[in-house]
Amino acid sequence: MMFRNVQKILGQGKRHFSVTTIKNDKFSCKLLVVGGGAGGCATAAKFSKVLNKNDLIVLEPSEYHYYQPLFTLVGAGIKNLEDSRRKEKDVLPKNCTWVKDKAAEYDPEKNRVYTEKGHTIEYDYLLVAVGLELRYDKIPGLLEALETPTNVCSVYSPKYASHTYEVLKKLSSGHAVFTFPNTTLKCPGAPQKICYLTEHYLRKHNRRNNVQVTYNTTLPVIFGVKAYADVLWKICQERDINVNVRTSLVKVDAEKNEAVFENLDNPEEKKTVQFSMLHVTPPMASPESLSKNKQLTNALGFVDVDKHNLQHVRYKNVFAIGDCGSTTNAKTAAAAAAQTNVVYQHLSAVMKGAPAPQIAYDGYGSCPLVTGGNKAILAEFDYDFVPLETFPFNQAKEMYSIYYLKKNFMPSLYWHLMLNGYWNGPGLFRKIMHFGLNKK
């Protein structure tokens, strides 16, 4: 009841819209936000309240904005893809200039970004918020398998998420295999979520005894935080889900329904697996236009920022937010929410020539791990992968309330508060819930 009432209240707000009206090939602004995803949009919303429209440019090529945490529920047939989608013009702040284009080259020495359509954008301050790119092409045979109706699927792209449910509905026997790649990735809990949702679906439709379920992860553990990993190991054991660690997908043959896996501890050891369903979490990387710029990025291709204030280590007028930054937190929408106010406060201070504020990002990340059709645990943790829980009860326990929080409440929180610049993560709420004791 509480979630429904809060959702109703949140839904009463109206979203402003923004469109590009300038048609010149050269732009200039005080603040350029490259990327209109979760972090870019939320931070732009904050600055739109203090900057003029012509002083704030958002560079974003997409027609649609997606709430990506819903993709796992789309893949399980619980939500429709349309539930996760809004038009970009409806989520960007009204008081900004939207340049519907993509960054092609960065020149931090001249304070310029060049776009794919040939535009030049000059800025005083730059916020990089371009996220991660899905690199399905890095696994031989994978793109071909996804582009045609096969037993291969992936919830990570809006292009393929709905097909996951089509594969699931046809799954009645054989082997369902789920993968976790050997790269940094966004929402690292999602590969497990779709595995658990599939297993739940099979039990619900009396098919479980005919299907072997395997989760192959490149990590040495099932989850990075021990308190939650212990629970997840137990769930896998109880539900007869095979878990193979340090196991990486290297090739897909959809015609033969075969996948080749490599043992990362012994690369010479490769194993071919037959599947009836193969769910692939693709390798991911920062966009090439960014990673090729060695002035802005570290050796791994991420914007080289201070982990506590998100400011570039060399260019003090450059900040990064979200998945494209070099911070070592889990790459989630919750992390971006916790970073928005940190970026806003520190960037505002730089703009004003004021002393740096005391606020710092602690590496907060969150993952509501759906463990079945109506249960979830809520993993929250900091840079040291120490639990940093919001509620005054053990969140490393399957609960109906956490599932409905994930399914019904969090999307409204995202659309109506975060993207409007009003949600900075649960830090304040956490202090209230714990009476201000021993919680950041």
Residue pairs with C-beta under 8 A, 6 or more apart in sequence:
3 404
3 405
3 408
3 409
4 408
6 409
6 412
7 408
7 409
7 412
10 412
10 413
10 415
10 416
10 417
11 412
11 416
13 416
13 420
15 86
15 90
15 91
15 415
15 416
15 419
15 420
16 93
16 94
16 95
17 87
17 89
17 90
17 92
17 94
18 58
18 89
18 92
18 93
18 94
18 95
18 96
18 97
18 98
19 89
19 98
20 97
20 98
20 99
20 100
21 97
22 97
22 99
25 118
25 119
25 120
26 119
26 120
26 121
26 122
27 57
27 97
27 99
27 119
27 120
27 121
27 122
28 121
28 122
28 123
29 54
29 55
29 56
29 57
29 97
29 121
29 122
29 123
29 124
30 51
30 55
30 56
30 123
30 124
30 125
30 351
31 47
31 51
31 55
31 56
31 57
31 123
31 124
31 125
31 126
31 127
31 347
31 351
32 57
32 59
32 113
32 121
32 123
32 125
32 126
32 127
33 40
33 43
33 44
33 47
33 56
33 57
33 58
33 59
33 96
33 127
33 129
34 40
34 59
34 103
34 113
34 126
34 127
34 128
34 129
34 130
35 58
35 59
35 60
35 128
35 129
35 130
35 131
35 322
35 324
36 44
36 58
36 59
36 60
36 62
36 65
36 88
36 91
36 92
36 98
36 129
37 60
37 65
37 129
37 130
37 131
37 322
38 322
38 333
38 336
38 337
38 414
38 418
38 419
39 129
39 131
39 321
39 322
39 336
39 339
39 340
39 343
40 58
40 60
40 127
40 129
40 130
40 321
40 322
41 58
41 65
41 91
41 92
41 93
41 419
42 336
42 337
42 340
42 418
42 419
42 420
42 421
42 423
43 127
43 129
43 321
43 340
43 343
43 344
43 421
44 56
44 58
44 92
44 93
44 96
44 127
44 421
45 93
45 419
45 420
45 421
46 340
46 341
46 344
46 421
47 56
47 344
48 56
48 93
48 94
48 95
48 96
48 421
49 95
49 421
50 348
51 95
52 95
53 95
53 96
53 97
54 97
56 93
56 95
56 96
56 97
57 96
57 97
57 98
57 99
57 121
57 123
58 92
58 96
58 97
58 98
58 99
59 99
59 101
59 102
59 103
59 113
59 115
59 121
60 88
60 92
60 98
60 99
60 100
61 100
61 101
61 102
61 116
62 88
63 87
63 88
64 85
64 86
64 87
64 88
64 158
65 85
65 86
65 87
65 88
65 90
65 91
66 84
66 85
66 158
67 84
67 85
67 86
67 333
67 411
67 414
67 415
68 84
68 186
68 187
68 333
69 187
69 190
69 332
69 333
69 368
69 406
69 410
69 411
69 414
70 79
70 83
70 84
70 411
71 84
71 155
71 156
71 158
71 161
71 190
72 155
72 190
72 193
72 194
72 197
72 370
73 79
73 197
73 370
73 407
74 80
74 81
74 83
74 84
74 155
74 161
74 162
74 164
74 165
75 153
75 155
75 161
75 162
75 164
75 165
75 168
75 194
75 197
75 279
76 164
76 165
76 168
76 194
76 197
76 198
76 201
76 373
77 165
77 168
77 169
77 201
78 197
78 373
78 407
79 407
80 162
81 158
81 161
81 162
83 411
84 158
84 411
85 158
86 415
88 98
88 100
89 98
91 415
91 419
92 98
93 420
93 421
99 115
99 119
99 121
101 115
101 116
101 117
101 119
102 115
102 116
102 289
103 113
103 114
103 115
103 116
103 130
103 287
103 289
103 290
104 114
104 115
104 116
104 289
105 113
105 114
105 289
105 293
106 112
106 113
106 114
106 289
106 290
106 293
106 295
106 296
107 113
107 114
108 126
108 293
108 295
108 296
108 312
108 315
108 318
109 295
110 122
111 122
111 123
111 124
111 126
111 317
112 120
112 121
112 122
112 123
113 120
113 121
113 123
113 126
114 120
114 121
115 121
124 317
124 351
125 317
125 318
125 319
125 347
125 350
125 351
126 315
126 317
126 318
126 319
127 318
127 319
127 320
127 321
127 343
127 347
128 290
128 296
128 303
128 318
128 319
128 320
128 321
128 324
128 325
129 320
129 321
129 322
129 324
130 286
130 287
130 290
130 324
131 186
131 287
131 322
131 323
131 324
132 184
132 185
132 186
132 284
132 285
132 286
132 323
132 324
132 331
133 284
133 285
133 286
133 287
133 288
134 156
134 157
134 282
134 284
135 183
135 282
135 283
135 284
135 285
136 142
136 143
136 146
136 154
136 157
136 280
136 282
136 283
137 143
138 282
138 283
139 249
139 250
139 251
139 252
139 280
139 282
139 283
140 250
140 251
140 252
141 251
141 252
141 253
141 254
142 152
142 252
142 280
142 282
144 254
145 152
145 252
145 254
145 278
146 152
146 153
146 154
146 159
146 160
146 163
146 280
148 254
149 163
149 166
150 254
151 167
151 170
151 254
151 257
151 275
151 276
151 277
151 278
152 167
152 252
152 254
152 278
152 280
153 160
153 163
153 164
153 166
153 167
153 168
153 277
153 278
153 279
153 280
154 160
154 161
154 164
154 279
154 280
154 281
154 282
155 161
155 164
155 190
155 194
155 279
156 190
156 281
156 282
157 282
164 194
164 279
167 277
168 198
168 201
168 277
171 198
171 202
171 207
171 211
171 276
171 277
172 207
172 210
172 211
173 207
173 210
173 211
173 276
174 210
174 211
174 212
174 274
174 275
174 276
174 277
175 211
175 212
175 214
175 273
175 274
175 275
175 276
175 277
176 195
176 198
176 202
176 211
176 212
176 213
176 214
176 275
176 276
176 277
176 278
176 279
177 214
177 216
177 259
177 273
177 275
177 277
177 278
177 279
178 191
178 192
178 194
178 195
178 198
178 213
178 214
178 215
178 216
178 279
178 281
179 191
179 216
179 217
179 249
179 278
179 279
179 280
179 281
180 188
180 191
180 192
180 215
180 216
180 217
180 218
180 219
180 281
181 218
181 248
181 249
181 281
181 282
181 283
181 284
182 218
182 248
182 264
182 283
183 283
183 284
183 285
184 284
184 285
184 300
184 302
184 323
184 331
185 281
185 283
185 284
185 331
186 284
186 323
186 331
186 332
187 331
187 332
187 333
187 367
188 224
188 330
188 331
188 332
188 367
189 223
189 367
189 368
189 369
189 379
190 281
191 215
191 217
191 279
191 281
192 215
192 222
192 223
192 232
192 369
193 369
193 370
194 279
195 213
195 215
195 241
195 279
196 235
196 239
196 241
196 369
196 370
196 371
196 372
197 370
197 372
197 373
198 213
198 277
198 279
199 208
199 213
199 239
199 241
199 372
200 372
200 373
201 373
202 208
202 211
202 213
204 373
211 276
212 242
213 239
213 240
213 241
213 242
214 241
214 242
214 243
214 244
214 273
215 222
215 236
215 241
215 242
215 243
215 244
216 243
216 244
216 247
216 248
216 249
216 261
217 243
217 244
217 245
217 246
217 247
218 245
218 246
218 247
218 248
218 264
219 245
219 246
220 245
220 246
221 229
221 245
222 229
222 232
222 233
222 236
222 243
222 245
223 229
223 232
223 369
223 379
224 330
224 381
224 385
225 379
225 381
225 385
225 386
225 387
227 387
227 396
228 369
228 377
228 379
228 387
228 396
230 396
231 377
231 396
231 397
231 398
232 369
232 371
233 243
235 241
235 371
235 398
236 242
236 243
244 261
246 263
246 264
246 265
247 261
247 262
247 263
247 264
248 261
248 262
248 264
249 259
249 260
249 261
249 262
249 280
250 260
250 261
250 262
250 270
251 259
251 260
252 258
252 259
252 260
252 278
252 280
253 259
253 260
257 274
257 275
257 276
257 278
258 272
258 273
258 274
258 275
259 272
259 273
259 275
259 278
260 270
260 271
260 272
260 273
261 270
261 271
261 272
261 273
262 269
262 270
263 269
263 270
263 271
285 291
285 301
286 297
286 301
286 302
286 303
286 323
286 324
287 324
290 296
290 297
290 301
290 303
290 324
291 297
291 301
291 302
295 314
295 315
296 303
296 304
296 312
296 315
296 318
297 303
297 304
297 326
298 304
298 326
300 326
302 320
302 324
302 325
302 326
303 312
303 318
303 320
303 324
303 325
303 326
304 312
304 313
304 314
304 326
305 311
305 312
305 313
305 319
305 320
305 325
305 326
305 327
306 312
306 313
307 326
307 327
307 328
307 361
307 363
307 383
308 342
308 360
308 361
308 362
309 342
309 346
309 356
309 360
309 361
310 319
310 320
310 321
310 325
310 327
310 339
310 342
310 343
310 346
310 361
311 318
311 319
311 346
311 347
311 350
312 318
312 319
312 320
316 350
317 350
319 343
319 346
319 347
320 326
321 336
321 339
321 340
321 343
322 331
322 335
322 336
322 339
323 331
323 336
325 339
327 361
327 363
328 363
328 383
329 335
329 361
329 363
329 364
329 365
329 382
329 383
330 365
330 366
330 367
330 381
331 365
332 365
332 366
332 367
333 414
333 418
334 364
334 365
334 366
334 367
334 380
334 425
335 363
335 364
335 365
335 366
337 418
337 423
337 424
337 425
338 361
338 362
338 364
338 365
338 424
338 425
338 427
339 361
340 418
340 421
340 423
340 424
341 359
341 424
341 425
342 359
342 360
342 361
345 357
345 359
346 356
346 357
346 359
348 354
349 355
349 356
349 357
362 382
362 383
362 388
362 440
363 381
363 382
363 383
363 384
364 380
364 381
364 382
364 388
364 425
364 427
364 440
365 380
365 381
365 382
366 378
366 379
366 380
366 381
366 426
367 378
367 379
367 380
368 376
368 377
368 378
368 379
368 402
368 403
368 405
368 406
368 410
369 376
369 377
369 378
369 379
370 376
370 403
370 406
371 377
371 398
372 398
374 400
374 403
375 398
375 399
375 400
375 402
375 403
376 398
376 399
376 402
376 403
376 405
376 406
377 395
377 396
377 397
377 398
377 399
377 402
378 389
378 390
378 391
378 395
378 399
378 402
378 405
379 387
379 395
379 396
380 387
380 388
380 389
380 390
380 395
380 426
381 387
381 388
382 388
382 440
387 395
387 396
388 430
388 439
388 440
389 395
389 430
390 426
390 429
390 430
390 433
391 433
392 433
392 434
395 402
413 423
414 423
417 423
427 440
430 439
430 440
431 439
